[in-house]
Amino acid sequence: MSGNFDKDDDYQVEPPRIRQLRLLVNGLTLTLIIGFIVIVVAVLLRLNQVPSPVAMPEAVILPSGESARAVTLSGSWVALVTVNAAGEERIRVFDRTSGAALAETEILGPDSLPNAN
């Protein structure tokens, strides 16, 4: 055995099931790599998009002495939570395109709620 090495002795015919398994593993590996690349490209394209500007009215006119605390946007309206010098809060709803006032609701504080005893 020392020195007499025959290359044909080490070569074995690959069984058909092993060949199928090897091809399946290679195919799945390729699919995984391609899928990962597609996801990375999709995320990068999505992150590089410039967001479209939000359509807002040119101006919203609040009563004197009131200031805006919060803004909520909807498809057709804008809601502003306002507060006056006395600390009273209101929700004012305006049309999103024209800025016209649509509704107003006073926000009651905890002192003005009925006692639930």
Z-matrix of the N, CA and C atoms (Angstrom, degrees):
N
C 1 1.430
C 2 1.508 1 112.42
N 3 1.272 2 118.47 1 -27.04
C 4 1.452 3 118.30 2 -179.90
C 5 1.511 4 109.35 3 -74.40
N 6 1.304 5 115.25 4 117.98
C 7 1.449 6 120.34 5 177.08
C 8 1.514 7 113.75 6 92.11
N 9 1.287 8 120.06 7 -21.96
C 10 1.469 9 122.50 8 178.27
C 11 1.525 10 108.77 9 -96.37
N 12 1.280 11 116.02 10 88.83
C 13 1.456 12 121.30 11 -178.03
C 14 1.513 13 108.55 12 -115.09
N 15 1.297 14 116.54 13 120.65
C 16 1.459 15 122.07 14 -179.09
C 17 1.524 16 108.44 15 -107.52
N 18 1.323 17 117.33 16 121.15
C 19 1.456 18 121.59 17 -178.54
C 20 1.525 19 111.89 18 -64.92
N 21 1.270 20 119.30 19 -30.00
C 22 1.454 21 121.87 20 -178.42
C 23 1.519 22 111.86 21 -69.70
N 24 1.329 23 118.53 22 -20.99
C 25 1.461 24 120.84 23 179.42
C 26 1.529 25 111.02 24 -71.41
N 27 1.341 26 117.79 25 -30.50
C 28 1.458 27 120.64 26 -178.60
C 29 1.528 28 112.76 27 -83.39
N 30 1.279 29 118.35 28 -18.67
C 31 1.462 30 122.25 29 -178.04
C 32 1.517 31 109.29 30 -80.97
N 33 1.336 32 115.73 31 125.55
C 34 1.458 33 120.39 32 176.27
C 35 1.521 34 108.28 33 -123.53
N 36 1.288 35 115.95 34 146.73
C 37 1.458 36 121.25 35 178.89
C 38 1.526 37 107.71 36 -73.58
N 39 1.332 38 114.95 37 131.41
C 40 1.460 39 120.30 38 -179.39
C 41 1.528 40 109.38 39 -74.52
N 42 1.328 41 118.27 40 125.31
C 43 1.469 42 120.07 41 177.86
C 44 1.533 43 110.41 42 -63.81
N 45 1.323 44 117.66 43 150.12
C 46 1.471 45 120.83 44 -176.94
C 47 1.533 46 113.15 45 -59.41
N 48 1.319 47 119.21 46 -37.09
C 49 1.471 48 121.49 47 -179.59
C 50 1.534 49 111.00 48 -67.25
N 51 1.303 50 117.30 49 -38.60
C 52 1.461 51 120.86 50 178.21
C 53 1.525 52 109.97 51 -67.04
N 54 1.320 53 116.36 52 -39.64
C 55 1.471 54 119.91 53 178.02
C 56 1.530 55 110.17 54 -63.63
N 57 1.355 56 117.60 55 -42.58
C 58 1.456 57 121.01 56 177.55
C 59 1.528 58 111.37 57 -62.63
N 60 1.334 59 115.59 58 -41.72
C 61 1.452 60 119.89 59 179.12
C 62 1.533 61 110.85 60 -64.39
N 63 1.313 62 117.96 61 -42.00
C 64 1.456 63 121.76 62 178.82
C 65 1.532 64 110.46 63 -62.88
N 66 1.330 65 117.20 64 -43.48
C 67 1.465 66 120.55 65 178.71
C 68 1.530 67 111.36 66 -65.53
N 69 1.324 68 117.06 67 -38.47
C 70 1.461 69 121.30 68 178.97
C 71 1.529 70 110.61 69 -65.15
N 72 1.318 71 117.38 70 -45.05
C 73 1.465 72 120.87 71 178.72
C 74 1.526 73 110.55 72 -63.36
N 75 1.314 74 117.88 73 -42.05
C 76 1.468 75 120.49 74 177.83
C 77 1.531 76 111.23 75 -64.03
N 78 1.323 77 116.75 76 -41.37
C 79 1.467 78 120.72 77 178.48
C 80 1.520 79 112.05 78 -64.45
N 81 1.327 80 116.88 79 -42.62
C 82 1.459 81 119.93 80 178.93
C 83 1.533 82 111.54 81 -67.81
N 84 1.316 83 116.97 82 -36.11
C 85 1.461 84 120.42 83 176.63
C 86 1.520 85 110.46 84 -63.46
N 87 1.304 86 117.03 85 -44.26
C 88 1.458 87 121.37 86 178.62
C 89 1.536 88 110.50 87 -63.15
N 90 1.343 89 116.50 88 -41.83
C 91 1.459 90 120.85 89 178.65
C 92 1.529 91 110.81 90 -62.58
N 93 1.313 92 117.30 91 -41.88
C 94 1.457 93 121.50 92 178.77
C 95 1.526 94 111.21 93 -63.66
N 96 1.298 95 117.43 94 -43.21
C 97 1.466 96 121.28 95 179.90
C 98 1.528 97 110.43 96 -64.52
N 99 1.317 98 117.15 97 -45.69
C 100 1.469 99 120.86 98 179.66
C 101 1.527 100 110.31 99 -63.71
N 102 1.333 101 117.63 100 -42.99
C 103 1.467 102 121.15 101 178.75
C 104 1.511 103 112.40 102 -61.77
N 105 1.325 104 116.53 103 -41.18
C 106 1.461 105 120.56 104 178.18
C 107 1.528 106 110.87 105 -63.89
N 108 1.315 107 116.58 106 -42.27
C 109 1.470 108 120.53 107 178.65
C 110 1.525 109 110.43 108 -63.42
N 111 1.326 110 117.37 109 -41.69
C 112 1.472 111 121.02 110 179.34
C 113 1.529 112 110.24 111 -62.72
N 114 1.331 113 117.88 112 -42.41
C 115 1.462 114 120.77 113 179.88
C 116 1.525 115 110.86 114 -65.60
N 117 1.306 116 118.14 115 -43.07
C 118 1.466 117 121.25 116 179.43
C 119 1.529 118 110.24 117 -62.89
N 120 1.327 119 117.18 118 -43.95
C 121 1.468 120 120.29 119 179.33
C 122 1.527 121 110.29 120 -64.28
N 123 1.338 122 117.98 121 -41.95
C 124 1.467 123 120.71 122 179.47
C 125 1.522 124 111.38 123 -63.05
N 126 1.317 125 117.40 124 -41.91
C 127 1.467 126 120.68 125 178.76
C 128 1.523 127 110.09 126 -65.46
N 129 1.313 128 117.63 127 -44.48
C 130 1.465 129 120.11 128 179.99
C 131 1.524 130 111.80 129 -63.56
N 132 1.317 131 117.74 130 -40.62
C 133 1.461 132 120.30 131 177.89
C 134 1.524 133 110.87 132 -65.14
N 135 1.320 134 116.28 133 -39.73
C 136 1.462 135 120.60 134 -179.82
C 137 1.526 136 111.45 135 -67.00
N 138 1.325 137 117.00 136 -39.66
C 139 1.459 138 120.29 137 -179.24
C 140 1.524 139 112.62 138 -71.76
N 141 1.319 140 117.83 139 -24.73
C 142 1.460 141 121.00 140 -179.07
C 143 1.523 142 113.44 141 -87.61
N 144 1.330 143 118.13 142 -3.61
C 145 1.455 144 120.44 143 179.21
C 146 1.527 145 110.08 144 -73.07
N 147 1.307 146 116.13 145 139.73
C 148 1.452 147 121.32 146 175.52
C 149 1.522 148 107.48 147 -85.66
N 150 1.335 149 118.07 148 125.43
C 151 1.465 150 119.13 149 -178.65
C 152 1.522 151 111.01 150 -66.54
N 153 1.313 152 115.89 151 145.40
C 154 1.460 153 119.95 152 179.38
C 155 1.531 154 109.03 153 -73.59
N 156 1.310 155 117.00 154 144.15
C 157 1.467 156 119.02 155 -178.68
C 158 1.529 157 110.99 156 -67.78
N 159 1.308 158 114.82 157 146.78
C 160 1.461 159 121.14 158 -179.84
C 161 1.518 160 108.67 159 -82.65
N 162 1.333 161 115.93 160 131.13
C 163 1.467 162 120.56 161 179.04
C 164 1.525 163 108.91 162 -74.30
N 165 1.305 164 115.36 163 119.50
C 166 1.460 165 121.15 164 -179.73
C 167 1.522 166 108.51 165 -129.45
N 168 1.327 167 116.52 166 154.85
C 169 1.467 168 117.93 167 175.46
C 170 1.526 169 110.42 168 -67.23
N 171 1.313 170 115.35 169 154.57
C 172 1.463 171 120.14 170 179.81
C 173 1.524 172 111.26 171 -59.48
N 174 1.331 173 116.12 172 -43.96
C 175 1.463 174 120.54 173 -179.24
C 176 1.517 175 109.23 174 -151.38
N 177 1.316 176 116.00 175 146.24
C 178 1.457 177 122.59 176 172.90
C 179 1.523 178 105.40 177 -119.03
N 180 1.312 179 115.89 178 123.82
C 181 1.461 180 120.29 179 -175.97
C 182 1.522 181 108.71 180 -96.47
N 183 1.334 182 115.02 181 118.10
C 184 1.460 183 121.59 182 177.26
C 185 1.521 184 109.25 183 -98.98
N 186 1.331 185 117.23 184 152.60
C 187 1.462 186 119.58 185 175.02
C 188 1.533 187 110.54 186 -60.28
N 189 1.326 188 116.14 187 153.11
C 190 1.467 189 119.50 188 -177.14
C 191 1.533 190 109.65 189 -63.91
N 192 1.315 191 115.06 190 140.39
C 193 1.455 192 120.75 191 179.45
C 194 1.520 193 113.80 192 89.26
N 195 1.322 194 118.68 193 -3.84
C 196 1.462 195 121.45 194 178.62
C 197 1.518 196 110.16 195 -106.21
N 198 1.316 197 114.61 196 145.93
C 199 1.462 198 119.92 197 176.18
C 200 1.526 199 108.99 198 -131.22
N 201 1.317 200 115.01 199 153.71
C 202 1.466 201 120.51 200 -177.63
C 203 1.522 202 109.96 201 -81.81
N 204 1.324 203 115.76 202 137.18
C 205 1.465 204 122.12 203 176.78
C 206 1.518 205 112.18 204 -107.81
N 207 1.329 206 117.12 205 -35.45
C 208 1.468 207 120.89 206 -177.33
C 209 1.516 208 108.99 207 -150.06
N 210 1.329 209 115.78 208 154.73
C 211 1.460 210 122.21 209 179.95
C 212 1.526 211 108.24 210 -130.49
N 213 1.319 212 116.32 211 136.90
C 214 1.457 213 122.44 212 174.50
C 215 1.523 214 108.04 213 -127.39
N 216 1.335 215 116.11 214 129.49
C 217 1.462 216 120.80 215 -178.92
C 218 1.516 217 110.22 216 -104.51
N 219 1.315 218 115.23 217 140.65
C 220 1.454 219 121.85 218 174.16
C 221 1.520 220 107.62 219 -128.85
N 222 1.324 221 116.46 220 -175.21
C 223 1.454 222 119.95 221 -179.40
C 224 1.511 223 113.20 222 -65.66
N 225 1.341 224 117.20 223 -38.55
C 226 1.464 225 119.45 224 -175.25
C 227 1.518 226 113.27 225 -125.20
N 228 1.324 227 119.26 226 -1.94
C 229 1.453 228 120.81 227 -179.06
C 230 1.519 229 112.23 228 -141.79
N 231 1.346 230 114.43 229 164.07
C 232 1.460 231 123.20 230 176.34
C 233 1.528 232 106.34 231 -125.19
N 234 1.324 233 117.40 232 128.96
C 235 1.461 234 121.14 233 176.87
C 236 1.521 235 108.71 234 -107.60
N 237 1.333 236 115.90 235 131.17
C 238 1.457 237 122.06 236 177.60
C 239 1.522 238 108.84 237 -117.81
N 240 1.315 239 116.52 238 131.96
C 241 1.458 240 121.11 239 170.14
C 242 1.517 241 105.31 240 -93.20
N 243 1.331 242 115.88 241 120.87
C 244 1.460 243 120.49 242 -177.61
C 245 1.522 244 109.59 243 -116.30
N 246 1.319 245 115.47 244 157.73
C 247 1.461 246 122.02 245 176.43
C 248 1.528 247 107.98 246 -135.94
N 249 1.342 248 115.28 247 141.79
C 250 1.466 249 118.70 248 178.34
C 251 1.528 250 109.21 249 -103.95
N 252 1.333 251 116.33 250 -175.72
C 253 1.468 252 121.09 251 -176.23
C 254 1.524 253 111.54 252 -64.30
N 255 1.325 254 118.43 253 -28.61
C 256 1.465 255 121.84 254 -179.59
C 257 1.527 256 111.69 255 -80.98
N 258 1.330 257 117.79 256 -5.41
C 259 1.464 258 121.30 257 179.89
C 260 1.522 259 113.95 258 89.99
N 261 1.323 260 117.38 259 5.37
C 262 1.471 261 120.86 260 178.55
C 263 1.526 262 109.14 261 -76.52
N 264 1.318 263 115.31 262 134.13
C 265 1.465 264 120.52 263 -178.32
C 266 1.523 265 110.39 264 -108.76
N 267 1.316 266 114.44 265 146.17
C 268 1.470 267 121.29 266 177.50
C 269 1.521 268 109.00 267 -139.07
N 270 1.319 269 114.69 268 152.48
C 271 1.467 270 121.26 269 170.79
C 272 1.520 271 106.05 270 -105.17
N 273 1.310 272 115.35 271 121.25
C 274 1.463 273 120.74 272 179.09
C 275 1.525 274 107.88 273 -115.45
N 276 1.323 275 115.70 274 130.23
C 277 1.462 276 122.20 275 -178.21
C 278 1.525 277 108.46 276 -109.41
N 279 1.340 278 115.36 277 129.00
C 280 1.458 279 122.56 278 -178.79
C 281 1.522 280 109.82 279 -123.08
N 282 1.341 281 115.70 280 151.92
C 283 1.455 282 121.19 281 173.54
C 284 1.529 283 108.41 282 -65.99
N 285 1.322 284 115.52 283 137.23
C 286 1.469 285 119.37 284 -173.50
C 287 1.527 286 112.96 285 -71.72
N 288 1.314 287 118.32 286 -30.20
C 289 1.466 288 119.78 287 -177.79
C 290 1.526 289 112.77 288 -92.74
N 291 1.332 290 117.66 289 -41.37
C 292 1.464 291 119.50 290 -175.10
C 293 1.524 292 113.54 291 -96.52
N 294 1.324 293 117.65 292 -24.45
C 295 1.460 294 120.77 293 -177.17
C 296 1.509 295 113.68 294 84.84
N 297 1.338 296 117.71 295 5.69
C 298 1.462 297 121.53 296 -179.83
C 299 1.531 298 110.06 297 -70.67
N 300 1.345 299 115.55 298 142.06
C 301 1.463 300 120.97 299 179.43
C 302 1.535 301 109.68 300 -69.62
N 303 1.331 302 116.41 301 131.40
C 304 1.462 303 121.15 302 179.61
C 305 1.524 304 112.54 303 -108.84
N 306 1.327 305 117.72 304 -38.83
C 307 1.459 306 120.40 305 -177.62
C 308 1.522 307 109.52 306 -157.87
N 309 1.353 308 114.31 307 163.12
C 310 1.461 309 120.94 308 178.61
C 311 1.515 310 107.82 309 -147.10
N 312 1.332 311 116.67 310 135.28
C 313 1.464 312 121.83 311 179.20
C 314 1.515 313 108.66 312 -136.40
N 315 1.332 314 115.98 313 131.56
C 316 1.462 315 119.78 314 177.31
C 317 1.528 316 108.87 315 -82.40
N 318 1.324 317 115.71 316 139.37
C 319 1.463 318 120.92 317 178.11
C 320 1.520 319 106.94 318 -97.12
N 321 1.326 320 116.16 319 119.75
C 322 1.452 321 120.89 320 -178.41
C 323 1.520 322 109.73 321 -85.21
N 324 1.316 323 115.31 322 138.21
C 325 1.464 324 120.50 323 177.61
C 326 1.531 325 110.26 324 -80.40
N 327 1.332 326 117.50 325 173.58
C 328 1.457 327 120.28 326 -178.92
C 329 1.525 328 113.23 327 -65.13
N 330 1.353 329 118.63 328 -23.32
C 331 1.462 330 121.07 329 179.98
C 332 1.520 331 111.85 330 -72.66
N 333 1.323 332 118.49 331 -24.90
C 334 1.443 333 121.25 332 -176.01
C 335 1.533 334 113.11 333 -94.04
N 336 1.315 335 118.01 334 0.44
C 337 1.462 336 121.19 335 177.83
C 338 1.514 337 110.49 336 -84.93
N 339 1.350 338 117.87 337 145.68
C 340 1.463 339 119.66 338 178.83
C 341 1.532 340 110.55 339 -65.64
N 342 1.330 341 116.26 340 146.35
C 343 1.459 342 121.91 341 179.70
C 344 1.521 343 109.22 342 -71.85
N 345 1.312 344 117.32 343 128.98
C 346 1.473 345 122.08 344 -174.86
C 347 1.520 346 110.74 345 -97.89
N 348 1.360 347 118.25 346 43.26
C 349 1.490 348 120.60 347 178.18
C 350 1.462 349 111.26 348 -78.83
